[in-house]
Amino acid sequence: MSKLSVNFAGVEFKNPIIPASGTFGYGREYEEFYPLSKLGGISVKGTTEELRTGNLPPRIAETPSGMLNSVGLQNPGVDHFISTDLPYLKTKDTVIIANIAGRTAEGYREIAEKLDKTDVDMIEVNISCPNVKAGGAAFGVSCEGAAEITRIVRNATKKPVMMKLSPNVTNIAEIAKAVEAEGADAVSLINTLLGMRIDIKTKRPILHNNVGGLSGPAVFPIAVRMVWQAANAVKIPVCGMGGVSTWQDAVEMMMAGASVVQVGAAIFNDPYAPVKIIDGLEQYCEDNNIGSIGEITGSVMPW
């Protein structure tokens, strides 16, 4: 076994680095730069019940040390993913994580049931989606909503279920405990923070959707804090993400409690970012006489 190999929620990863959902598509474009087999896993583009064209542009805005996006879950739908994208990905010798998002609780069930019949390795459940039957509030902003979706997906599949938590909450630890209680095998966090930019010349928001999700280095300290809080609240493993750009960031996230780490916005600036982080982690283990990367997880020593 490699020093970087990790067993996460019962799934074997050759290393702990995973391109985050929405930043890597289905990997085809990035395969021009390096073999996808170098990656620990891939969390694919958020998948919905049916094809979605996404929000109207402009839907990307730069911010200091980050970016806002309101892409709106543009994707070809779960049936197309199963028939076209998943067979391609399963030839790449890496863990495939299907990220799913529903407009309703029933939508989550439908997607999970379909994926249960495939050879996808894990399901990551995005609960930052608006609940159209509850006035548009995100499923993941309350313990009740997060627990409901966890229970529905858990009952719909035997695949490992990882709940992707929203940071736009009062107490992330309570949300993590709520999904653990309903059978989640792991949690991933953080999803993007809600933000807004305004064009002072036009007096209009830069994004057509008015608001969007903030990602990039600016959110990293918040992500580390929330990963630490969640990891100390639950017994299930944690996947950390949010502003991770370097191998040093990945080590810090793992020290906070993450067993695996997703890399997102950094890929837009440097498509080689995940591979550079993997190489950096390998050298870090060598330099510090670390036999297994898992030794880092949760090793922070608070004052």
C-alpha positions in Angstrom: 0.0 0.0 0.0 1.2 3.5 -0.8 1.8 6.0 1.9 -0.9 8.1 0.4 -3.6 5.4 0.2 -6.7 5.9 2.3 -9.8 3.9 3.1 -12.6 6.4 3.2 -16.1 5.2 4.1 -15.2 1.7 3.0 -13.8 2.9 -0.4 -10.1 2.5 -1.2 -8.5 5.7 -2.5 -4.9 5.5 -3.9 -4.4 9.1 -2.5 -6.6 11.5 -0.7 -6.9 14.2 -3.4 -10.2 14.6 -5.3 -11.2 17.3 -7.8 -14.4 18.9 -6.4 -17.8 18.6 -8.1 -18.4 21.4 -10.6 -14.8 22.2 -11.2 -13.6 19.2 -13.2 -16.6 18.2 -15.3 -16.3 14.6 -16.2 -12.5 14.8 -16.5 -12.3 14.7 -20.3 -10.7 18.1 -20.7 -8.2 17.5 -18.0 -7.1 14.2 -19.4 -5.2 16.3 -22.0 -2.8 17.3 -19.2 -2.4 14.1 -17.2 -3.9 10.6 -16.7 -6.9 10.7 -14.5 -5.5 7.6 -12.8 -3.1 9.9 -10.9 -6.1 11.3 -8.9 -7.5 9.7 -5.7 -11.0 10.2 -7.1 -13.2 12.5 -9.1 -16.4 14.1 -7.8 -18.3 14.7 -11.0 -20.5 17.6 -12.1 -23.6 17.9 -10.0 -26.3 15.5 -11.4 -30.0 16.2 -11.4 -33.1 14.3 -12.4 -33.2 15.8 -15.9 -31.1 18.0 -18.2 -30.5 21.5 -16.8 -29.2 24.4 -18.8 -28.2 26.4 -15.7 -28.7 30.0 -14.9 -28.6 32.9 -17.3 -25.2 34.7 -17.7 -23.3 36.4 -16.3 -22.8 33.6 -13.9 -19.1 33.9 -12.9 -17.5 36.9 -11.1 -14.0 37.3 -9.8 -13.5 38.4 -6.2 -10.5 39.2 -4.1 -8.8 35.8 -3.5 -11.7 33.9 -5.0 -14.7 33.8 -7.3 -18.5 33.8 -7.2 -20.5 31.4 -9.3 -24.1 30.9 -10.0 -23.8 28.3 -12.8 -27.0 26.7 -11.6 -26.2 23.0 -11.8 -25.9 22.8 -15.6 -25.7 19.1 -16.5 -27.1 16.6 -18.9 -29.1 14.7 -16.3 -28.7 11.4 -14.5 -29.7 9.1 -17.4 -27.1 10.7 -19.7 -24.5 10.5 -16.9 -25.2 6.7 -16.5 -25.3 5.9 -20.2 -22.4 8.1 -21.4 -20.2 9.7 -18.8 -19.9 6.9 -16.2 -18.7 4.2 -18.6 -15.9 6.5 -19.7 -14.9 7.4 -16.2 -14.9 3.8 -15.0 -12.0 3.1 -17.4 -9.8 5.6 -15.7 -8.6 3.6 -12.6 -9.8 6.1 -10.0 -12.7 6.4 -7.5 -15.8 7.9 -9.1 -18.1 9.9 -6.8 -21.5 10.9 -8.2 -22.6 14.3 -6.9 -26.4 14.6 -6.9 -28.8 17.4 -6.4 -32.6 17.4 -6.4 -35.3 20.0 -6.7 -37.4 18.0 -4.3 -36.9 15.2 -1.8 -38.5 12.8 -4.3 -35.9 14.0 -6.9 -33.1 12.9 -4.6 -34.7 9.5 -4.2 -35.1 9.0 -7.9 -31.5 9.8 -8.7 -30.1 7.7 -5.9 -32.2 4.7 -6.9 -30.9 4.9 -10.5 -27.3 5.3 -9.4 -27.7 2.3 -7.0 -27.9 0.0 -10.1 -24.6 1.3 -11.5 -20.9 0.8 -10.6 -20.4 4.3 -9.3 -18.2 4.1 -6.1 -19.9 6.6 -3.9 -22.7 9.2 -3.9 -22.1 12.7 -2.7 -25.4 14.5 -1.8 -25.5 18.2 -2.3 -28.0 19.6 0.2 -27.3 23.2 -0.6 -30.1 23.1 -3.2 -33.2 25.1 -2.7 -36.2 23.2 -1.5 -38.9 24.3 -4.0 -41.7 23.0 -1.7 -40.5 25.0 1.3 -40.2 28.5 -0.1 -36.7 28.0 -1.6 -34.7 27.6 1.6 -31.8 25.1 1.1 -32.4 21.6 2.4 -29.1 21.7 4.3 -29.6 24.9 6.4 -31.7 23.0 9.0 -31.1 19.8 10.9 -34.5 18.6 9.9 -34.0 19.2 6.2 -30.5 17.7 6.1 -31.7 14.7 8.0 -34.7 14.2 5.7 -32.6 14.0 2.6 -30.0 11.8 4.2 -32.7 9.3 5.3 -34.3 9.3 1.8 -31.0 8.7 0.0 -29.8 6.2 2.6 -33.0 4.1 2.0 -32.6 4.4 -1.8 -29.1 3.0 -2.2 -26.5 0.6 -0.7 -23.7 2.8 -2.1 -21.6 4.8 0.5 -23.4 8.1 1.0 -21.5 11.3 1.7 -23.5 14.4 2.6 -22.1 17.7 1.3 -22.8 20.3 3.9 -23.6 24.0 3.5 -21.5 26.5 5.4 -24.5 28.9 5.4 -25.7 27.7 8.8 -25.5 28.6 12.4 -24.0 25.4 13.8 -22.2 23.1 11.3 -21.6 20.5 14.0 -25.3 20.0 14.6 -26.0 19.5 10.9 -23.2 16.9 10.7 -24.6 15.0 13.7 -28.1 15.1 12.1 -26.9 13.5 8.9 -24.8 10.9 10.8 -27.8 9.9 12.8 -29.7 9.1 9.6 -27.1 6.8 8.2 -24.6 9.0 6.3 -21.3 7.2 5.8 -19.3 10.4 5.5 -19.7 14.2 5.3 -18.0 16.6 2.9 -17.6 20.3 3.6 -17.7 23.1 2.9 -19.9 24.0 0.0 -19.7 27.6 -1.2 -20.6 30.6 0.9 -23.3 32.9 -0.3 -21.9 36.1 -1.7 -22.7 39.1 -4.0 -20.9 41.7 -6.1 -22.4 44.9 -7.6 -21.3 46.8 -10.7 -21.1 50.4 -9.4 -21.5 51.8 -13.0 -24.8 49.9 -13.8 -25.9 49.5 -10.2 -26.8 45.9 -11.0 -25.4 42.8 -9.4 -22.6 41.3 -11.5 -24.3 37.9 -11.5 -27.6 37.6 -13.3 -28.8 35.5 -10.4 -27.9 38.4 -8.0 -26.1 36.1 -5.6 -23.7 33.2 -6.0 -21.4 30.8 -4.2 -18.0 32.1 -3.0 -15.0 29.8 -3.4 -11.3 30.0 -3.5 -8.5 30.9 -1.0 -10.7 33.5 0.7 -12.9 30.8 2.2 -10.1 28.5 3.4 -9.9 29.6 7.1 -13.6 29.2 7.4 -13.5 25.7 5.8 -10.7 24.6 8.1 -12.7 25.8 11.1 -15.9 24.0 10.0 -14.0 20.8 9.2 -12.5 20.8 12.6 -15.9 21.4 14.3 -17.6 18.7 12.2 -14.8 16.2 12.7 -15.0 16.6 16.5 -18.8 16.2 16.4 -19.1 12.9 14.5 -17.6 9.5 14.2 -18.0 9.2 10.4 -15.1 10.4 8.2 -14.8 13.9 6.9 -13.9 15.1 3.4 -12.5 18.6 3.6 -12.8 21.3 0.9 -12.9 25.0 0.5 -10.0 27.1 -0.8 -7.5 24.3 -0.9 -4.8 25.4 -3.4 -1.5 23.8 -2.2 -0.2 20.7 -0.6 0.3 22.8 2.6 -3.4 23.6 2.5 -4.2 19.9 2.2 -2.0 19.0 5.2 -3.7 21.7 7.2 -7.2 20.5 6.2 -6.2 17.0 7.2 -4.8 18.1 10.5 -8.2 19.7 11.2 -9.9 16.3 10.7 -10.3 15.6 7.0 -9.4 12.1 5.8 -9.6 13.1 2.1 -9.5 16.6 0.5 -11.3 18.0 -2.5 -9.7 20.7 -4.7 -11.9 23.1 -6.6 -11.4 26.7 -7.6 -7.6 26.2 -7.7 -8.0 24.0 -10.8 -9.3 27.0 -12.8 -6.1 28.8 -12.2 -3.8 25.8 -12.6 -5.2 22.5 -14.0 -2.2 20.7 -12.6 -3.1 21.8 -9.0 -4.4 18.3 -7.9 -1.3 16.5 -9.2 1.0 19.1 -7.6 -0.8 18.6 -4.3 -0.4 14.8 -4.5 3.3 15.1 -5.2 3.7 17.6 -2.3 1.9 15.2 0.1 4.1 12.4 -0.9 7.3 14.5 -0.3 5.8 15.7 3.0 5.4 12.1 4.2 8.9 11.3 3.1 10.5 14.3 4.8 8.6 13.7 8.0 8.9 10.0 8.2 5.2 9.5 8.0 4.3 5.9 7.2 0.7 6.6 6.2 -1.1 9.9 5.2 -3.9 8.9 7.6 -1.6 9.7 10.5 -2.1 13.4 9.8 -5.9 13.3 10.1 -7.1 15.0 13.2 -3.5 15.6 14.5 -4.1 19.3 15.4 -3.4 20.1 19.1 -5.6 23.0 20.1 -4.4 25.3 22.9 
